[in-house]
Amino acid sequence: MTDPSTAPTKTVPALPDAQTVTEVKHYTDRLFSFRCTRPASLRFRSGEFVMIGLMGEPHPETGKVKPLLRAYSIASPSWDEEMEFYSIKVPDGPLTSRLQHIKVGDEVILRPKPVGTLVHDALIPGKRLWFFATGTGFAPFASLLREPQTYEDYDEIIITHTCREVGELTYGRDLIEDLKSDELLNDVIGEGFRKKIKYYPTTTREESPKMGRITDLMKSGEAFEDLGVPPLNAQTDRAMICGNMAFNLELKDMFENYGLEEGANSKPAHYVVEKAFLD
Ligand SMILES: Cc1cc2nc3c(=O)[nH]c(=O)nc-3n(C[C@H](O)[C@H](O)[C@H](O)COP(=O)(O)OP(=O)(O)OC[C@H]3O[C@@H](n4cnc5c(N)ncnc54)[C@H](O)[C@@H]3O)c2cc1C
């Protein structure tokens, strides 16, 4: 029998950068959102992402545990007292197969080093701001839609969100509905801010009022007709893209044809792109 006083210790150390979960909402069997406490020292620009995660399993021999971290867009605006994230549930995904089971009071790891290109600083001034998202790519725009600067800088904000099924639009739809009663935006911008928002959700598989990929709907001109705006041009339009790789590349190609140039933090221009996930 092993003497407990000499057995190797397998205690899990206190979590570094631990934050406490304050709210969890599930939307579909593939999507959920959660809120957690915000590190006191964390400053970020709306639209940026951080690394978040959970501790991995202890190594069977050494007992050592390493954090399992993934990039996540911050879905809450820069002024929020808490942090919000909008997440996929990948059934066999190393992180999200576990993260999807978090509950209020649990701890998550949050590395307080925000980065990203989907920020106002990476765009030059314009009149109309477009957000193009697929799936969880809506997350950075959930942050920017609650950021007063978005409404200070632009006359019109158009948010397009393409998902396979109607239920996958719920997080974005609820958020835009809640903006109607957003007191901070009302106080800072005035009640006219609501009139600046145009929301254009589409589905590709399940039947909904507007079906189709946004790229196809733009190529045919249908999206512009529905929205009552002309196709994008470098004088008036600025855009942020956050979707899967194929979506990002197709839109980039279309934007170059419209005469828009890609911007970056170091060189602001007409549009910016970020991947919603790695592949
Ligand atoms: C800059 C950046 C920002 C990101 N922001 C978010 C975010 O706000 N919310 C979020 O859920 N994920 C986001 N991701 C993806 C995230 O980092 C993880 O990939 C995701 O949480 C799954 O982790 P996992 O360990 O369970 O599976 P992984 O091993 O990371 O992924 C397994 C597979 O699942 C698929 N997948 C991963 N993420 C997604 C996704 N979001 N939507 C659809 N399919 C996916 C991919 O095919 C991937 O190969 C972001 C990625 C990048 C690069």
The ligand as an SDF file (V2000), in Angstrom:
LIG
                    3D

 53 58  0  0  0  0  0  0  0  0999 V2000
   -9.3640   35.1220  -34.0100 C   0  0  0  0  0  0  0  0  0  0  0  0
  -10.3050   34.0070  -33.6020 C   0  0  0  0  0  0  0  0  0  0  0  0
  -11.4650   34.3280  -32.8840 C   0  0  0  0  0  0  0  0  0  0  0  0
  -12.3530   33.3180  -32.5210 C   0  0  0  0  0  0  0  0  0  0  0  0
  -13.5060   33.6590  -31.8510 N   0  0  0  0  0  0  0  0  0  0  0  0
  -14.4070   32.6970  -31.5360 C   0  0  0  0  0  0  0  0  0  0  0  0
  -15.6470   33.0280  -30.8920 C   0  0  0  0  0  0  0  0  0  0  0  0
  -15.9250   34.1860  -30.5790 O   0  0  0  0  0  0  0  0  0  0  0  0
  -16.5110   32.0190  -30.6390 N   0  0  0  0  0  0  0  0  0  0  0  0
  -16.2310   30.7120  -30.9680 C   0  0  0  0  0  0  0  0  0  0  0  0
  -17.0650   29.8410  -30.7150 O   0  0  0  0  0  0  0  0  0  0  0  0
  -15.0740   30.3820  -31.5570 N   0  0  0  0  0  0  0  0  0  0  0  0
  -14.1500   31.3280  -31.8420 C   0  0  0  0  0  0  0  0  0  0  0  0
  -12.9690   30.9700  -32.4360 N   0  0  0  0  0  0  0  0  0  0  0  0
  -12.6670   29.5360  -32.5730 C   0  0  0  0  0  0  0  0  0  0  0  0
  -12.0920   29.0030  -31.2540 C   0  0  0  0  0  0  0  0  0  0  0  0
  -10.7640   29.4860  -31.1100 O   0  0  0  0  0  0  0  0  0  0  0  0
  -12.0730   27.4410  -31.1580 C   0  0  0  0  0  0  0  0  0  0  0  0
  -11.6810   26.8860  -32.3610 O   0  0  0  0  0  0  0  0  0  0  0  0
  -13.4490   26.8860  -30.7690 C   0  0  0  0  0  0  0  0  0  0  0  0
  -13.7790   27.3520  -29.5010 O   0  0  0  0  0  0  0  0  0  0  0  0
  -13.4470   25.3560  -30.7300 C   0  0  0  0  0  0  0  0  0  0  0  0
  -12.4820   24.9200  -29.8180 O   0  0  0  0  0  0  0  0  0  0  0  0
  -12.2720   23.3590  -29.5650 P   0  0  0  0  0  0  0  0  0  0  0  0
  -11.0070   23.1690  -28.7980 O   0  0  0  0  0  0  0  0  0  0  0  0
  -13.5130   22.7710  -28.9940 O   0  0  0  0  0  0  0  0  0  0  0  0
  -12.1090   22.7400  -31.0350 O   0  0  0  0  0  0  0  0  0  0  0  0
  -10.9610   23.0670  -32.1070 P   0  0  0  0  0  0  0  0  0  0  0  0
   -9.9890   21.9230  -32.1220 O   0  0  0  0  0  0  0  0  0  0  0  0
  -10.4070   24.4400  -31.8840 O   0  0  0  0  0  0  0  0  0  0  0  0
  -11.8160   23.0690  -33.4360 O   0  0  0  0  0  0  0  0  0  0  0  0
  -12.3120   21.8540  -33.9790 C   0  0  0  0  0  0  0  0  0  0  0  0
  -12.9950   22.1360  -35.2970 C   0  0  0  0  0  0  0  0  0  0  0  0
  -14.2500   22.7830  -35.0570 O   0  0  0  0  0  0  0  0  0  0  0  0
  -14.5350   23.7440  -36.0470 C   0  0  0  0  0  0  0  0  0  0  0  0
  -14.7640   25.0540  -35.3840 N   0  0  0  0  0  0  0  0  0  0  0  0
  -13.9800   25.6570  -34.4400 C   0  0  0  0  0  0  0  0  0  0  0  0
  -14.5060   26.8300  -34.0490 N   0  0  0  0  0  0  0  0  0  0  0  0
  -15.6470   26.9900  -34.7490 C   0  0  0  0  0  0  0  0  0  0  0  0
  -16.6400   28.0170  -34.7780 C   0  0  0  0  0  0  0  0  0  0  0  0
  -16.5510   29.1210  -34.0030 N   0  0  0  0  0  0  0  0  0  0  0  0
  -17.6890   27.8730  -35.6180 N   0  0  0  0  0  0  0  0  0  0  0  0
  -17.7900   26.7600  -36.4090 C   0  0  0  0  0  0  0  0  0  0  0  0
  -16.8940   25.7440  -36.4330 N   0  0  0  0  0  0  0  0  0  0  0  0
  -15.8320   25.8610  -35.6090 C   0  0  0  0  0  0  0  0  0  0  0  0
  -13.3420   23.7890  -36.9820 C   0  0  0  0  0  0  0  0  0  0  0  0
  -13.6070   23.0310  -38.1380 O   0  0  0  0  0  0  0  0  0  0  0  0
  -12.2480   23.1440  -36.1940 C   0  0  0  0  0  0  0  0  0  0  0  0
  -11.2940   22.4600  -36.9770 O   0  0  0  0  0  0  0  0  0  0  0  0
  -12.0590   31.9650  -32.8420 C   0  0  0  0  0  0  0  0  0  0  0  0
  -10.8860   31.6520  -33.5420 C   0  0  0  0  0  0  0  0  0  0  0  0
  -10.0350   32.6500  -33.9530 C   0  0  0  0  0  0  0  0  0  0  0  0
   -8.7970   32.2880  -34.7110 C   0  0  0  0  0  0  0  0  0  0  0  0
  1  2  1  0
  2  3  1  0
  2 52  2  0
  3  4  2  0
  4  5  1  0
  4 50  1  0
  5  6  2  0
  6  7  1  0
  6 13  1  0
  7  8  2  0
  7  9  1  0
  9 10  1  0
 10 11  2  0
 10 12  1  0
 12 13  2  0
 13 14  1  0
 14 15  1  0
 14 50  1  0
 15 16  1  0
 16 17  1  0
 16 18  1  0
 18 19  1  0
 18 20  1  0
 20 21  1  0
 20 22  1  0
 22 23  1  0
 23 24  1  0
 24 25  2  0
 24 26  1  0
 24 27  1  0
 27 28  1  0
 28 29  2  0
 28 30  1  0
 28 31  1  0
 31 32  1  0
 32 33  1  0
 33 34  1  0
 33 48  1  0
 34 35  1  0
 35 36  1  0
 35 46  1  0
 36 37  1  0
 36 45  1  0
 37 38  2  0
 38 39  1  0
 39 40  1  0
 39 45  2  0
 40 41  1  0
 40 42  2  0
 42 43  1  0
 43 44  2  0
 44 45  1  0
 46 47  1  0
 46 48  1  0
 48 49  1  0
 50 51  2  0
 51 52  1  0
 52 53  1  0
M  END
$$$$
